[in-house]
Amino acid sequence: MEDRDPYGIKAVRNRHDDPELPDDVQAKDLDRVARAQLKTLSKENADDVARHLAMVARLIEEDAQLAYRHAVSAARRAGRIAIVRETLAIAAYSIGDFALALRELRTYRRISGNNDQLPMMVDSERGMGRPDKALELGRSVPRETLPVEVQVELAIAMSGARLDLEQADRALAELEIAQLDPDTAFSWSPALFDAYATVLEELGRDDEAEEWWQRSDRAQLALEGGSDGEDETVEIIEEDVVFDESADDDAPADTPTKDSAEDEGATDGGDTDISAGAEDSATDGRATDEPAQDDPARDNAEQETDK
């Protein structure tokens, strides 16, 4: 039987009152790459969709429910656009509607052909209480075909599914990937270090866990002090300075040079060496939902097709 709604448009066309768009929100506030996907729409519709999507980005952390309403408004106007369905999925995930998030992510993947949201799909399966299906889904795509940051996010999600199944040893193994490098911090390193520390604590290895918590703090501190490069990389160097007690008290202490470390750690994103003093200043700071609105109607035919 022919699927008359292959993009799941019906699911976002139920009665919905559009939230107000503030005057200070403009279409240009939306990321340029995202706006490019709206070119198939009329200018007026594209501008409205862009403004709703910009509001989702503005509100997602402070008012997830309102952000969700803006995402639904955008999807009602542009349900065949990948970025719109992806945004609706993220908004649904943020309010704990994991079933809707999973369905929208499947639609996004079918429209875009991308697997970059596979970790959120795995987490959505976990949120629905299906860790076994989460693991199966995570293994359905060859890991090496994913961008590195997605590989890391997927490892964290898979580890969480193992913890759901009370498989702490295997949860730790999921995180022991090449990117688990204590000496170099990428933008995704703090989350990976935190996840590793969490599993170590679950295994009763508290001393090791504390070491990884501290590494996470140092990595976060280093990244916050660096540039805003998209693929930022920071080399973390732990230095032990030995003072000669027999030396004159007025003589300055020797300071290790960092030139060689900078040469070795150069990357496209730009590296920053972290001195011992900066590391010592790192402090602990590691990193309710209202009930979701009624779910839009699920497209059973779409879900069956994906499976």
C-alpha positions in Angstrom: 0.0 0.0 0.0 1.4 3.4 -1.0 2.4 5.6 1.9 0.4 8.9 1.3 2.3 10.7 4.1 6.0 9.7 3.7 7.3 12.7 5.5 4.9 12.4 8.5 3.3 15.8 7.8 -0.1 14.8 9.3 1.6 14.4 12.7 2.4 18.1 13.0 -0.9 19.4 11.5 -3.1 19.0 14.5 -4.7 22.0 16.0 -2.0 24.3 17.3 -2.0 27.9 18.5 1.2 29.6 17.3 3.3 31.2 20.0 4.0 34.9 19.6 7.1 35.9 17.7 8.8 38.9 19.4 9.6 41.8 17.1 13.3 41.5 17.9 13.5 38.0 16.4 14.5 38.2 12.7 14.9 35.5 10.1 18.6 36.4 9.9 19.0 35.3 13.5 18.9 31.7 12.2 22.2 30.1 11.2 23.0 30.8 7.6 23.4 27.1 6.7 20.0 26.3 8.3 18.4 29.2 6.4 19.7 27.8 3.1 17.4 24.8 3.6 14.4 27.0 3.6 15.0 28.4 0.0 12.3 26.1 -1.4 9.6 28.0 0.6 8.0 31.3 -0.3 9.9 34.2 1.2 7.1 35.0 3.7 6.8 31.4 4.9 10.6 31.0 5.0 10.9 34.1 7.2 8.3 32.9 9.6 9.8 29.4 9.8 13.3 30.9 10.4 12.0 33.1 13.2 10.3 30.1 14.9 13.5 28.1 14.6 15.5 31.0 16.0 13.1 31.1 19.0 13.7 27.4 19.6 17.4 28.1 19.8 16.8 31.0 22.1 14.5 29.2 24.5 15.5 25.5 24.5 17.6 25.9 27.7 15.3 28.2 29.7 11.8 27.3 28.5 11.7 23.9 26.8 7.9 23.8 26.6 7.7 27.1 24.7 10.6 26.1 22.5 8.7 23.0 21.6 5.6 25.0 20.6 7.8 27.1 18.3 9.2 23.9 16.8 5.8 22.6 16.1 4.8 25.9 14.5 7.8 25.6 12.2 7.0 22.0 11.3 3.4 22.8 10.4 4.7 25.3 7.8 7.7 23.3 6.5 7.4 19.7 7.4 9.4 18.5 4.4 12.6 20.4 5.5 15.2 18.3 7.3 16.4 21.1 9.7 12.8 21.7 10.7 12.1 18.0 11.6 15.5 17.8 13.4 14.6 20.9 15.5 11.2 19.4 16.4 12.9 16.2 17.4 15.4 18.0 19.7 12.6 20.1 21.2 10.5 17.0 21.9 13.6 15.3 23.5 14.1 18.3 25.7 10.6 18.0 27.2 11.0 14.2 27.7 8.7 13.2 24.8 11.1 10.5 23.6 8.6 8.7 21.4 8.0 11.8 19.4 11.7 12.6 19.3 12.5 9.2 18.0 9.8 9.4 15.3 11.0 12.9 14.2 14.6 11.8 14.1 13.7 8.9 11.9 12.0 11.3 9.5 14.9 13.7 9.7 17.3 10.8 8.8 15.1 9.7 5.9 14.9 13.3 4.5 18.6 14.2 5.0 20.3 10.8 4.6 22.4 11.7 7.7 23.1 9.6 10.8 24.5 12.5 12.8 21.6 12.3 15.3 22.1 8.5 15.9 23.2 9.1 19.5 20.0 11.0 20.3 18.0 8.2 18.7 19.8 5.7 21.0 19.1 7.9 24.0 15.4 8.2 23.0 15.1 4.4 23.0 16.6 4.5 26.5 14.1 7.1 27.5 11.3 4.8 26.4 12.7 2.1 28.7 14.2 0.0 25.8 18.0 -0.3 26.4 18.2 -3.5 24.3 16.7 -1.7 21.3 19.0 1.2 22.0 22.1 -1.0 21.7 20.7 -2.6 18.6 20.1 0.7 17.0 23.6 2.0 18.0 25.2 -1.0 16.3 23.2 -0.6 13.1 25.5 2.0 11.6 29.3 1.3 11.2 31.0 3.5 13.8 33.8 4.5 11.4 31.3 6.1 9.0 30.3 8.7 11.6 32.0 12.0 12.3 34.4 11.8 15.3 32.2 13.9 17.6 29.2 11.7 16.8 31.2 8.6 17.5 32.0 10.0 21.0 28.3 10.9 21.6 27.3 7.5 20.5 29.8 5.8 22.8 28.3 7.8 25.8 24.8 6.8 24.8 25.7 3.2 24.4 27.5 3.2 27.7 24.3 4.6 29.3 22.3 1.8 27.8 24.7 -0.7 29.3 24.2 0.9 32.7 20.5 0.6 32.3 21.0 -3.1 31.9 23.3 -3.1 35.0 26.3 -4.0 32.8 28.9 -1.6 34.3 32.0 -3.5 33.0 30.6 -3.3 29.5 29.5 0.3 30.0 33.2 1.1 30.8 34.3 -0.8 27.7 32.0 1.3 25.5 33.8 4.4 26.6 37.3 3.1 26.1 37.7 4.6 22.6 40.6 6.3 20.9 39.1 9.7 21.8 39.5 9.0 25.6 42.8 10.9 25.7 43.6 12.6 29.0 46.2 14.8 27.5 44.2 16.5 24.7 40.8 18.2 25.1 38.4 18.6 22.3 35.0 20.2 22.7 33.4 16.8 23.4 36.1 15.7 25.9 34.6 16.9 29.2 31.4 15.0 28.5 33.4 11.8 27.7 35.6 12.2 30.8 32.5 12.7 32.9 30.8 9.6 31.6 34.0 7.6 32.2 34.2 8.9 35.8 30.6 8.0 36.4 31.0 4.4 35.3 34.2 4.1 37.4 32.2 5.3 40.4 29.6 2.7 39.6 32.3 0.1 39.7 33.6 1.3 43.1 36.8 2.7 41.6 36.4 6.0 43.3 40.1 7.1 43.2 40.3 6.6 39.5 36.9 8.3 39.0 38.2 11.4 40.9 41.2 11.6 38.5 38.8 11.7 35.5 36.6 14.3 37.2 39.6 16.5 37.6 40.7 15.9 34.0 37.2 16.9 32.9 37.4 20.1 35.0 40.8 21.0 33.5 39.6 20.3 30.0 36.6 22.5 30.5 38.7 25.3 31.9 41.1 25.0 29.0 38.4 25.1 26.4 36.7 28.0 28.0 39.9 29.9 27.9 40.5 29.1 24.2 39.1 30.3 21.0 35.6 29.6 19.7 36.8 27.4 16.9 34.4 24.7 15.8 36.9 21.9 16.2 38.8 23.4 19.0 41.7 21.3 20.4 43.7 22.1 23.5 46.7 20.2 24.7 46.8 19.8 28.5 50.3 19.5 29.9 50.8 18.5 33.5 54.2 19.9 34.7 56.1 19.1 37.8 58.4 21.9 38.7 61.4 21.0 40.9 62.8 23.8 43.0 66.5 23.7 44.2 66.3 24.6 47.9 70.0 25.3 47.9 69.6 28.1 45.4 69.6 31.7 46.5 66.1 32.6 47.8 66.1 35.7 45.6 66.8 33.8 42.4 63.7 33.2 40.2 62.6 29.6 39.9 63.2 27.8 36.6 60.1 27.8 34.4 59.8 25.0 31.9 59.5 26.1 28.3 56.3 25.4 26.3 57.6 26.1 22.8 58.2 22.5 22.0 54.8 21.5 23.3 53.1 24.1 21.2 54.9 22.9 18.1 54.0 19.3 18.7 50.3 20.1 19.6 49.5 22.4 16.6 46.2 21.5 15.0 43.8 23.1 12.5 41.6 24.3 15.4 44.5 26.0 17.2 46.0 24.7 20.5 46.5 26.3 23.8 48.9 25.0 26.4 47.6 24.8 29.9 50.2 25.6 32.6 50.3 24.0 36.0 49.0 27.2 37.6 46.0 27.3 35.4 45.3 23.6 36.1 45.5 24.2 39.8 42.9 26.9 39.6 40.3 24.5 38.2 37.4 24.1 40.5 34.6 21.6 40.8 31.6 22.4 38.7 30.6 19.4 36.9 28.4 19.2 34.6 11.6 18.7 35.7 10.3 18.7 33.1 6.8 20.1 32.8 4.4 17.5 31.3 4.7 17.3 27.6 1.8 18.5 25.5 -0.3 15.9 23.9 1.8 14.0 21.4 1.0 14.6 17.7 -0.5 11.5 16.1 2.1 8.9 15.3 2.7 7.7 11.8 2.7 4.0 12.2 3.4 3.3 8.6 6.5 5.5 8.8 7.8 3.7 11.9 7.2 0.3 10.4 9.1 1.3 7.3 12.1 2.4 9.3 12.3 -0.8 11.2 
